[in-house]
Amino acid sequence: MSTLLNQVVCRKKILGDIKMEETCTVMTRQIRWFWTRSRTTVLPGPDCSSMPGFIIWWNSNDPAILERVHTGMVQIIERIGFTEPAVWCESRHRNRSKQSLPRFWQEQLGDLFCYYRKAT
């Protein structure tokens, strides 16, 4: 395993009956440097306005673990969409607490949070 790639579509309703659809690409890469920092990059599709993509860094380069976190990230994006995590990552420097972003990802990732390093 060196790269896992999925096109993800989130379809949900907001404000009652307004249907929203967001597409993005979720890519998890195994990185073998001197330390273990693999990553999942989430890139917006054309229907995600002008929000930039974001990266989740992992404390592992084990292929089995990375397959699990990739699957978890795909499920999260299918459930909550691209925009919410993108806004959290983009505003990480403006948060009052340095723990705001890790708490957001802990809530989203559940048990997989033990592999989380940081989000950018």
MDAnalysis code that builds the backbone (N, CA, C; Angstrom):
import MDAnalysis as mda
import numpy as np

u = mda.Universe.empty(360, n_residues=120, atom_resindex=np.repeat(np.arange(120), 3), trajectory=True)
u.add_TopologyAttr("name", ["N", "CA", "C"] * 120)
u.add_TopologyAttr("resid", np.arange(1, 121))
u.add_TopologyAttr("resname", ["MET", "SER", "THR", "LEU", "LEU", "ASN", "GLN", "VAL", "VAL", "CYS", "ARG", "LYS", "LYS", "ILE", "LEU", "GLY", "ASP", "ILE", "LYS", "MET", "GLU", "GLU", "THR", "CYS", "THR", "VAL", "MET", "THR", "ARG", "GLN", "ILE", "ARG", "TRP", "PHE", "TRP", "THR", "ARG", "SER", "ARG", "THR", "THR", "VAL", "LEU", "PRO", "GLY", "PRO", "ASP", "CYS", "SER", "SER", "MET", "PRO", "GLY", "PHE", "ILE", "ILE", "TRP", "TRP", "ASN", "SER", "ASN", "ASP", "PRO", "ALA", "ILE", "LEU", "GLU", "ARG", "VAL", "HIS", "THR", "GLY", "MET", "VAL", "GLN", "ILE", "ILE", "GLU", "ARG", "ILE", "GLY", "PHE", "THR", "GLU", "PRO", "ALA", "VAL", "TRP", "CYS", "GLU", "SER", "ARG", "HIS", "ARG", "ASN", "ARG", "SER", "LYS", "GLN", "SER", "LEU", "PRO", "ARG", "PHE", "TRP", "GLN", "GLU", "GLN", "LEU", "GLY", "ASP", "LEU", "PHE", "CYS", "TYR", "TYR", "ARG", "LYS", "ALA", "THR"])
u.atoms.positions = np.array([
    [0.850, -1.183, 0.000],
    [0.000, 0.000, 0.000],
    [0.886, 1.233, 0.000],
    [0.706, 2.109, -0.939],
    [1.379, 3.396, -0.905],
    [0.368, 4.522, -1.006],
    [-0.708, 4.322, -1.775],
    [-1.749, 5.344, -1.901],
    [-3.117, 4.685, -2.025],
    [-4.071, 5.183, -1.256],
    [-5.481, 4.797, -1.385],
    [-6.240, 6.030, -1.855],
    [-7.160, 5.875, -2.800],
    [-7.849, 7.015, -3.397],
    [-9.323, 6.699, -3.591],
    [-10.188, 7.616, -3.142],
    [-11.629, 7.474, -3.337],
    [-12.243, 8.824, -3.683],
    [-13.199, 8.787, -4.614],
    [-14.059, 9.936, -4.853],
    [-15.235, 9.769, -3.897],
    [-15.554, 10.810, -3.143],
    [-16.591, 10.709, -2.121],
    [-17.671, 11.753, -2.397],
    [-18.915, 11.328, -2.264],
    [-20.051, 12.223, -2.422],
    [-20.843, 12.215, -1.126],
    [-21.108, 13.407, -0.618],
    [-21.962, 13.547, 0.569],
    [-23.267, 14.172, 0.118],
    [-24.361, 13.513, 0.418],
    [-25.695, 14.046, 0.123],
    [-26.434, 14.152, 1.446],
    [-26.842, 15.368, 1.776],
    [-27.605, 15.553, 3.016],
    [-28.534, 16.734, 2.881],
    [-29.440, 16.833, 3.827],
    [-30.365, 17.959, 3.859],
    [-29.916, 18.931, 4.942],
    [-29.992, 20.211, 4.622],
    [-29.698, 21.245, 5.611],
    [-30.908, 22.170, 5.707],
    [-31.075, 22.757, 6.838],
    [-32.198, 23.672, 7.071],
    [-33.525, 23.067, 6.625],
    [-33.738, 21.841, 7.002],
    [-35.003, 21.189, 6.686],
    [-34.996, 20.459, 5.368],
    [-35.395, 21.143, 4.296],
    [-35.581, 20.478, 3.005],
    [-34.538, 20.815, 1.948],
    [-33.588, 21.655, 2.254],
    [-32.595, 22.032, 1.251],
    [-31.595, 20.887, 1.085],
    [-31.547, 20.356, -0.123],
    [-30.621, 19.256, -0.409],
    [-29.257, 19.819, -0.778],
    [-28.231, 19.230, -0.192],
    [-26.871, 19.664, -0.446],
    [-26.063, 18.462, -0.910],
    [-25.189, 18.697, -1.865],
    [-24.303, 17.636, -2.327],
    [-22.899, 18.205, -2.440],
    [-21.931, 17.493, -1.880],
    [-20.531, 17.883, -1.976],
    [-19.725, 16.677, -2.438],
    [-18.821, 16.912, -3.360],
    [-17.931, 15.850, -3.813],
    [-16.494, 16.240, -3.489],
    [-15.691, 15.248, -3.196],
    [-14.282, 15.512, -2.928],
    [-13.490, 14.225, -3.157],
    [-12.189, 14.371, -3.117],
    [-11.292, 13.234, -3.266],
    [-10.581, 13.010, -1.943],
    [-10.606, 11.781, -1.460],
    [-9.909, 11.417, -0.227],
    [-8.744, 10.505, -0.622],
    [-7.530, 10.949, -0.291],
    [-6.330, 10.209, -0.664],
    [-5.460, 9.996, 0.573],
    [-5.154, 8.750, 0.879],
    [-4.280, 8.416, 2.003],
    [-2.981, 7.851, 1.440],
    [-1.880, 8.445, 1.905],
    [-0.564, 8.045, 1.404],
    [0.306, 7.541, 2.537],
    [0.975, 6.468, 2.270],
    [1.952, 5.913, 3.206],
    [3.272, 6.643, 2.948],
    [3.790, 7.286, 3.971],
    [5.033, 8.035, 3.831],
    [6.081, 7.384, 4.714],
    [7.188, 7.045, 4.133],
    [8.273, 6.388, 4.880],
    [9.475, 7.320, 4.944],
    [9.424, 8.195, 5.919],
    [10.545, 9.084, 6.185],
    [11.295, 8.515, 7.378],
    [12.033, 9.355, 8.051],
    [12.740, 8.940, 9.262],
    [11.780, 8.768, 10.428],
    [10.591, 9.310, 10.310],
    [9.577, 9.199, 11.350],
    [8.271, 8.767, 10.685],
    [7.328, 8.348, 11.487],
    [6.075, 7.828, 10.930],
    [5.034, 8.935, 10.854],
    [4.872, 9.484, 9.683],
    [3.876, 10.529, 9.459],
    [3.231, 10.342, 8.101],
    [2.299, 9.466, 8.012],
    [1.533, 9.316, 6.794],
    [0.385, 10.304, 6.839],
    [-0.325, 10.459, 5.723],
    [-1.349, 11.496, 5.697],
    [-2.527, 11.123, 4.823],
    [-3.655, 11.743, 5.154],
    [-4.840, 11.707, 4.304],
    [-5.079, 13.132, 3.838],
    [-5.148, 13.314, 2.529],
    [-5.428, 14.612, 1.935],
    [-6.846, 14.573, 1.400],
    [-7.623, 15.608, 1.708],
    [-8.997, 15.696, 1.222],
    [-9.083, 16.936, 0.331],
    [-9.359, 16.703, -0.945],
    [-9.373, 17.777, -1.940],
    [-10.797, 18.034, -2.413],
    [-11.205, 19.306, -2.461],
    [-12.591, 19.640, -2.814],
    [-12.900, 19.387, -4.282],
    [-14.159, 19.059, -4.521],
    [-14.665, 18.977, -5.885],
    [-15.173, 20.346, -6.304],
    [-15.664, 20.477, -7.522],
    [-16.116, 21.780, -8.020],
    [-17.341, 22.330, -7.291],
    [-18.064, 21.490, -6.576],
    [-19.266, 21.958, -5.870],
    [-18.991, 22.325, -4.406],
    [-17.737, 22.529, -4.043],
    [-17.373, 22.862, -2.655],
    [-16.963, 24.321, -2.507],
    [-17.499, 25.191, -3.343],
    [-17.184, 26.627, -3.308],
    [-15.682, 26.832, -3.414],
    [-15.166, 27.730, -2.611],
    [-13.733, 28.038, -2.697],
    [-12.963, 27.524, -1.488],
    [-13.529, 26.572, -0.773],
    [-12.853, 26.033, 0.403],
    [-11.600, 25.271, -0.016],
    [-10.483, 25.512, 0.683],
    [-9.269, 24.752, 0.357],
    [-9.342, 23.340, 0.933],
    [-8.516, 22.475, 0.405],
    [-8.417, 21.121, 0.923],
    [-7.753, 21.108, 2.290],
    [-7.671, 19.946, 2.894],
    [-7.024, 19.829, 4.198],
    [-6.317, 18.487, 4.296],
    [-5.422, 18.386, 5.280],
    [-4.621, 17.186, 5.479],
    [-4.744, 16.727, 6.927],
    [-4.888, 15.423, 7.118],
    [-4.815, 14.809, 8.439],
    [-3.531, 13.982, 8.448],
    [-2.660, 14.244, 9.403],
    [-1.406, 13.510, 9.552],
    [-1.608, 12.393, 10.570],
    [-1.042, 11.232, 10.270],
    [-1.203, 10.053, 11.116],
    [0.131, 9.637, 11.725],
    [0.067, 9.038, 12.912],
    [1.254, 8.525, 13.604],
    [1.547, 7.078, 13.232],
    [1.399, 6.745, 11.990],
    [1.650, 5.375, 11.562],
    [1.953, 5.353, 10.074],
    [2.733, 4.369, 9.670],
    [2.862, 4.094, 8.238],
    [2.568, 2.618, 7.966],
    [1.913, 1.963, 8.922],
    [1.497, 0.569, 8.787],
    [0.341, 0.498, 7.774],
    [0.487, -0.278, 6.706],
    [-0.549, -0.339, 5.675],
    [-1.931, -0.752, 6.191],
    [-1.997, -1.682, 7.130],
    [-3.296, -2.120, 7.661],
    [-3.985, -0.988, 8.424],
    [-3.226, -0.259, 9.213],
    [-3.788, 0.872, 9.963],
    [-4.228, 1.958, 9.001],
    [-3.412, 2.248, 7.993],
    [-3.760, 3.295, 7.039],
    [-5.001, 2.939, 6.231],
    [-5.203, 1.671, 5.940],
    [-6.443, 1.256, 5.281],
    [-7.645, 1.539, 6.175],
    [-7.498, 1.273, 7.475],
    [-8.588, 1.537, 8.425],
    [-8.879, 3.028, 8.530],
    [-7.828, 3.864, 8.651],
    [-8.089, 5.306, 8.793],
    [-8.617, 5.886, 7.489],
    [-8.178, 5.360, 6.352],
    [-8.705, 5.832, 5.069],
    [-10.204, 5.534, 4.973],
    [-10.565, 4.289, 5.297],
    [-11.985, 3.915, 5.282],
    [-12.780, 4.789, 6.243],
    [-12.213, 5.050, 7.421],
    [-12.872, 5.925, 8.394],
    [-13.056, 7.337, 7.863],
    [-12.045, 7.879, 7.210],
    [-12.153, 9.230, 6.651],
    [-13.191, 9.291, 5.540],
    [-13.242, 8.273, 4.698],
    [-14.267, 8.228, 3.646],
    [-15.654, 8.235, 4.278],
    [-15.857, 7.442, 5.318],
    [-17.161, 7.391, 5.984],
    [-17.516, 8.726, 6.643],
    [-16.532, 9.377, 7.250],
    [-16.782, 10.683, 7.880],
    [-17.216, 11.696, 6.833],
    [-16.488, 11.769, 5.724],
    [-16.810, 12.738, 4.673],
    [-18.162, 12.412, 4.040],
    [-18.492, 11.150, 3.872],
    [-19.818, 10.788, 3.356],
    [-20.914, 11.258, 4.298],
    [-20.633, 11.219, 5.599],
    [-21.645, 11.569, 6.605],
    [-21.763, 13.072, 6.820],
    [-20.625, 13.780, 7.016],
    [-20.704, 15.209, 7.367],
    [-20.343, 16.133, 6.214],
    [-19.794, 15.607, 5.141],
    [-19.439, 16.434, 3.995],
    [-18.024, 16.968, 4.072],
    [-17.665, 17.750, 3.083],
    [-16.327, 18.317, 2.980],
    [-16.194, 19.629, 3.753],
    [-17.200, 20.488, 3.681],
    [-17.075, 21.861, 4.173],
    [-16.808, 21.946, 5.670],
    [-17.533, 21.187, 6.483],
    [-17.363, 21.301, 7.940],
    [-15.927, 21.015, 8.379],
    [-15.318, 19.885, 8.021],
    [-13.935, 19.677, 8.441],
    [-12.971, 20.665, 7.790],
    [-13.251, 21.098, 6.555],
    [-12.380, 22.075, 5.900],
    [-12.375, 23.391, 6.666],
    [-13.546, 23.835, 7.140],
    [-13.635, 25.070, 7.923],
    [-12.881, 24.921, 9.235],
    [-13.049, 23.779, 9.910],
    [-12.326, 23.549, 11.162],
    [-10.820, 23.619, 10.949],
    [-10.338, 22.993, 9.875],
    [-8.891, 22.979, 9.619],
    [-8.389, 24.364, 9.216],
    [-9.167, 25.059, 8.389],
    [-8.744, 26.382, 7.938],
    [-8.699, 27.385, 9.090],
    [-9.599, 27.242, 10.054],
    [-9.660, 28.215, 11.160],
    [-8.856, 27.777, 12.378],
    [-7.983, 26.785, 12.220],
    [-7.254, 26.228, 13.374],
    [-6.424, 27.271, 14.113],
    [-5.914, 28.283, 13.414],
    [-5.087, 29.303, 14.072],
    [-5.927, 30.366, 14.784],
    [-7.198, 30.434, 14.460],
    [-8.083, 31.435, 15.078],
    [-8.863, 30.887, 16.266],
    [-8.787, 29.590, 16.499],
    [-9.517, 29.000, 17.620],
    [-8.943, 29.486, 18.942],
    [-9.806, 29.680, 19.901],
    [-9.357, 30.122, 21.226],
    [-8.484, 29.094, 21.904],
    [-8.802, 27.848, 21.716],
    [-8.051, 26.765, 22.343],
    [-7.300, 25.970, 21.286],
    [-6.057, 25.629, 21.580],
    [-5.282, 24.801, 20.655],
    [-5.840, 23.397, 20.561],
    [-6.699, 23.028, 21.493],
    [-7.286, 21.683, 21.508],
    [-8.603, 21.593, 20.747],
    [-9.108, 22.719, 20.227],
    [-10.394, 22.698, 19.518],
    [-10.389, 21.757, 18.322],
    [-9.379, 21.874, 17.469],
    [-9.324, 21.034, 16.281],
    [-9.101, 19.561, 16.633],
    [-8.142, 19.238, 17.525],
    [-8.025, 17.825, 17.913],
    [-9.309, 17.259, 18.529],
    [-10.029, 18.063, 19.304],
    [-11.301, 17.573, 19.880],
    [-12.330, 17.297, 18.787],
    [-12.378, 18.173, 17.768],
    [-13.284, 17.938, 16.640],
    [-12.963, 16.593, 15.988],
    [-11.675, 16.342, 15.707],
    [-11.297, 15.098, 15.053],
    [-11.446, 13.899, 15.983],
    [-11.274, 14.069, 17.261],
    [-11.493, 12.970, 18.201],
    [-12.952, 12.542, 18.161],
    [-13.843, 13.532, 18.118],
    [-15.268, 13.239, 18.048],
    [-15.610, 12.519, 16.734],
    [-15.023, 12.961, 15.628],
    [-15.330, 12.373, 14.324],
    [-14.696, 10.992, 14.147],
    [-13.452, 10.838, 14.583],
    [-12.708, 9.603, 14.334],
    [-13.005, 8.475, 15.315],
    [-13.458, 8.813, 16.511],
    [-13.721, 7.771, 17.511],
    [-12.455, 7.003, 17.855],
    [-12.506, 5.680, 17.766],
    [-11.361, 4.830, 18.111],
    [-10.135, 5.076, 17.227],
    [-10.349, 5.533, 16.017],
    [-9.223, 5.791, 15.109],
    [-8.394, 7.004, 15.532],
    [-8.906, 7.777, 16.489],
    [-8.189, 8.972, 16.932],
    [-6.815, 8.639, 17.518],
    [-6.620, 7.425, 17.982],
    [-5.317, 7.066, 18.551],
    [-4.200, 7.165, 17.507],
    [-4.513, 7.193, 16.219],
    [-3.524, 7.325, 15.160],
    [-3.349, 8.765, 14.677],
    [-4.222, 9.650, 15.146],
    [-4.214, 11.058, 14.714],
    [-2.962, 11.763, 15.229],
    [-2.313, 12.520, 14.381],
    [-1.182, 13.345, 14.791],
    [-1.592, 14.805, 14.815],
    [-2.056, 15.327, 13.678],
    [-2.534, 16.708, 13.604],
    [-3.283, 16.919, 12.293],
    [-3.993, 18.019, 12.214],
    [-4.703, 18.401, 11.006],
    [-4.167, 19.746, 10.529],
    [-4.056, 19.900, 9.239],
    [-3.566, 21.166, 8.673],
    [-4.425, 21.567, 7.478],
])
